[in-house]
């Protein structure tokens, strides 16, 4: 509970359950390692009096015995009265808990009910209507980044280290700009990238993703992910990628994002053979905490590990652009956007999830090959 609050500066909600239940042990361990000393001290300062209170109550056995018993009955009567009033008004359990959702531990119960409702709906795949217009591209590569803040992209004005040096040669054929994301954790933001709406608005009938819309337009759909596989539960995006892609692969834990390059090459070879339009999604592990584990040793150029991780992602994007640029008989578009950013390290601290501006401002990049830019000149100029 406190760990989630310290990480994302939010009381536990449905995204808390998606984050916790879909995390692997390795990811949970890395989260714990990324906590700053001040956060750890805050948890300890809470834990000491909390444990002392538990011991004090335990040793007394019946703390509400005798003259204090009325207090226990009064508290019970208060909750029973609230339950009776809620039932009389026709409210369900979730609606009743929502009224007291900020009272611990009812916040956990209420948020779990929302999580369970969304979990059931995320497996429903509704039909996607056919496109209203012809596709602008024959090959679309959608790259979903992780934890990259626009405030550390040198292409967008950062003057520290040249984090986007590898992308400089492609300036004439790409557009990069900062945009704002809807949250500061993956469980909250990636569903919006997939569907255009938040998870808490997911209807029981399900919702169409861009994968479904691509398939309805005749595209083959392939997804390759370097995000960790699920733990006890599943996330919406993992389920959507697995259910709604013609081909879906997940890299083993601990792999660098560069392992996706060979999969992209194989996918492009398949596209060349079939002559079918293709949508390829690459889901990166990017700059996820801990950032010093997200790039090979040769990219440890600077003292700042976050900048190193962004430079590694930039190098991969440049390599993929070069690979796609060799396709001259098709209109090719690459789109990159990060799910969220991070709070920057201060006074020797770690890069962590947080509620700062850098956590919500992310880079958006579009690159098109010559045939794409020529056939969509007006669209590209916009």
Secondary structure, DSSP 8 states (H G I E B T S, - for coil): -HHHHHHHSS---HHHHHHHHT--HHHHHHHHHH--HHHHHHHHHHHHHHHHHHHHHHHHS-TT-GGGHHHHHHHHHHHHHHHHHHHHTT--HHHHHHHTTTSTTHHHHHHHHHHHHHHHHTT--------SS--S-SEEEEEEESS--GGG-GGGT--SS-TTGGGGGGGGGEEEEEEE-S-SSHHHHHHHHHHSS-GGG--TT----HHHHHHHTT-EEEEEE-S---SSS--HHHHHHHHH-SEEEE--TT--GGGHHHHHHHHHHHHHHHT--EEEEEE--TT-SSGGGSS-GGG--SS-HHHHHHHHHHHHHHHHHHHHHT--SS-EEEEEEES---B---TT---B--SSHHHHEEEEEEEE-HHHHHHTHHHHH-
